[in-house]
Amino acid sequence: MEVILKTDIKGLGYKNDLVAVKPGYGRNYLIPQGFALLATSSNRKVLQENIKQAAHKAEKIKTEAEAVALKLESITLQIKAKIGDSGKIFGKVTTLQLSDALAEKSIEIDRKKISINQPVSTSGEYEAEIDLHREVKTSVKFVVVAE
């Protein structure tokens, strides 16, 4: 079953992508939740027209994302966490904490676009990946320190 995505879905595709999914996933989840449209011939024509109209706007968004990526590469965030005697963290460092730390530096990024690939269990320096645009991905360094 082919569907046209209305929003970015992690692990599946980006907005306006034409993707093949299993019929149950498309019919029971993507379409009812409003995340996708059935890829009929009329919907494909509408998609092509939308892509033509949005090409200029998309280029502007991409250049803005590249500018933010350059800022992020030079930043090292400090995340405070409760740390025990052995150096282990109580709890977890979440993408919400990273998003808030970036907001303090006046960079607004949705927490859903941030992913921490390795487990953060002790104090030290780590890296998180940020998906700013379908073609622009960057990483930001963060240091976990004691409160």
Beta strands, then each sheet from edge to edge (+ up, - down):
strand 1: 2-5
strand 2: 18-20
strand 3: 36-38
strand 4: 76-81
strand 5: 114-116
strand 6: 124-133
strand 7: 136-146
sheet 1: 2+ 1- 3+
sheet 2: 4+ 7+ 6- 5+
end
